[in-house]
């Protein structure tokens, strides 16, 4: 099986995440994409809502796609979520699967700073997905990393979780910027200050 891992905080998951996953799946013939919310990402502050809420929102987001799954590994493990720890575990559990890690274009330039990146690029291929205003420049990466990054184009949607949290805090709508199930979950739980 060719499996894409879509990691992130998903605070909240939005249609940009879904388009990135579908673009990578379609471009590289991935059999499945596993959405994996991090517990505490190494490169960001702790999430605004709990891991359980973020996991539940991701489950809502992916439930109607036959090739999308939710992976609770990092939320259950706790602590800072390092991709290398997760990939080692997944490859032990699924030794016959080929793994790809899907990241936004804005993260590609930071790959040299990732924990154990030299081992990671031996274990998997990164799929960098284009985002508005962020050119994908592999030329700035060391050759051994650049050679393990491939690119996928996606429809350009200028939406981020940060922007959605800000809109919600200002009392503005996020409907249609997140999957319907996510919007309903946010409303039911009063997350991000949104009331039903």
C-alpha positions in Angstrom: 0.0 0.0 0.0 1.1 3.6 -0.7 0.0 5.6 2.3 0.2 9.4 2.7 0.5 10.8 6.1 -1.1 14.2 6.6 0.2 15.5 9.9 -0.6 18.8 11.6 -2.4 20.5 14.4 -5.7 20.6 12.6 -6.9 23.5 14.9 -9.4 23.4 13.1 -9.1 21.1 10.0 -10.3 23.1 7.0 -10.9 22.6 3.3 -7.2 23.5 2.5 -6.2 20.4 4.4 -8.7 18.3 2.4 -7.6 19.7 -0.9 -3.9 19.1 -0.1 -4.6 15.5 0.9 -6.8 14.8 -2.2 -4.2 16.5 -4.5 -1.4 14.4 -3.2 -3.5 11.2 -3.3 -4.6 11.9 -6.9 -1.1 13.0 -8.2 0.8 10.0 -6.7 -1.8 7.3 -6.7 -1.9 6.9 -2.9 -4.1 4.1 -1.7 -5.0 5.9 1.5 -4.2 9.2 3.3 -4.0 9.0 7.1 -4.8 12.3 8.9 -2.7 12.5 12.1 -3.3 15.3 14.5 -0.2 16.1 16.6 -0.3 16.3 20.3 2.2 19.2 20.6 3.9 20.1 17.3 7.7 20.9 17.6 7.3 24.1 15.5 4.2 25.7 17.0 2.7 26.5 20.4 0.3 24.1 21.9 -3.1 23.9 20.2 -6.0 26.1 21.1 -8.4 23.1 21.7 -7.7 19.7 23.1 -6.3 16.8 21.2 -9.5 14.9 21.7 -11.5 17.8 20.0 -9.0 18.1 17.2 -9.1 14.3 16.6 -12.9 14.4 16.6 -12.9 17.2 14.1 -10.6 15.3 11.8 -12.9 12.3 12.0 -15.8 14.5 11.0 -13.7 15.9 8.1 -12.7 12.6 6.6 -15.7 10.4 7.3 -17.2 10.6 3.8 -14.0 9.9 1.9 -13.3 6.2 1.2 -9.5 6.6 1.2 -9.1 9.0 4.1 -8.5 7.7 7.7 -7.8 9.2 11.1 -4.7 8.2 13.0 -4.7 8.9 16.8 -1.1 7.8 17.4 0.4 11.2 18.3 -2.5 12.4 20.4 -2.6 9.2 22.5 1.2 9.2 22.8 1.3 12.7 24.3 4.3 15.0 24.6 6.0 16.7 21.7 5.1 15.0 18.4 8.2 14.2 16.4 7.6 12.7 12.9 10.6 10.4 13.2 9.1 8.6 16.3 5.8 8.2 14.5 7.3 6.9 11.2 9.5 4.3 13.0 6.4 3.0 14.8 4.2 2.9 11.6 6.9 1.2 9.6 7.2 -1.5 12.3 3.4 -2.0 12.3 3.1 -1.8 8.5 6.4 -3.2 7.1 5.0 -3.7 3.5 3.6 -0.2 3.1 5.3 2.7 1.4 4.9 6.0 3.3 4.7 9.5 2.0 4.5 12.6 4.3 2.4 15.4 3.0 3.4 19.0 4.0 2.5 22.5 2.9 5.0 24.5 0.8 5.6 26.7 3.8 7.1 23.8 5.7 9.5 22.5 2.9 12.2 25.0 3.6 12.2 23.9 7.3 12.9 20.3 6.6 16.6 20.5 7.4 15.6 21.5 10.9 13.3 18.5 11.5 14.3 16.0 14.1 16.4 13.2 12.6 15.8 14.5 9.1 18.6 12.4 7.6 16.9 9.2 8.9 13.5 10.5 7.8 14.5 11.0 4.2 15.8 7.4 4.1 12.4 6.1 5.4 9.9 8.1 3.3 9.2 10.6 0.6 7.9 14.1 1.3 5.1 15.5 -0.9 5.2 19.3 -0.8 1.8 20.8 -1.7 1.6 24.3 -3.2 0.1 27.1 -1.1 -0.8 30.6 -2.1 2.1 33.0 -1.9 4.6 30.3 -1.0 6.8 29.2 -3.9 8.2 25.7 -3.7 11.9 26.1 -4.0 13.8 22.8 -3.6 17.0 24.5 -4.7 17.6 25.8 -1.1 17.6 22.3 0.3 20.6 20.0 0.7 20.7 17.5 -2.2 20.0 14.5 0.0 16.8 16.1 1.2 15.7 17.7 -2.0 16.0 14.3 -3.7 13.3 13.0 -1.4 10.8 15.8 -1.9 8.3 15.7 -4.7 5.7 18.3 -5.5 1.9 18.2 -6.0 -0.2 21.1 -7.3 -3.5 21.9 -5.6 -6.2 24.5 -6.2 -5.1 27.6 -4.4 -7.2 28.3 -1.4 -5.9 31.0 1.0 -7.3 29.5 4.2 -5.3 28.7 7.4 -6.3 27.5 10.8 -4.9 30.7 12.3 -7.1 32.8 10.1 -10.2 30.7 11.0 -9.5 31.0 14.7 -9.1 34.8 14.3 -12.4 35.0 12.3 -14.2 33.0 15.0 -12.8 35.2 17.7 -14.1 38.2 15.9 -17.6 36.6 15.6 -17.3 36.1 11.9 -18.5 32.9 10.1 -16.2 30.0 9.1 -18.9 28.1 7.4 -17.9 26.5 4.1 -14.2 27.1 5.0 -14.3 23.9 7.0 -16.1 20.6 6.1 -19.7 20.6 7.2 -19.2 18.0 9.9 -16.3 20.1 11.4 -18.5 23.2 11.4 -21.3 21.3 13.2 -18.9 19.9 15.7 -17.4 23.4 16.4 -20.9 24.8 16.9 -22.0 22.0 19.2 -19.0 22.3 21.4 -18.8 26.1 21.3 -15.2 25.8 20.2 -13.2 29.0 19.2 -16.0 31.0 20.8 -18.6 30.0 18.1 -22.1 29.5 19.4 -24.9 27.6 17.7 
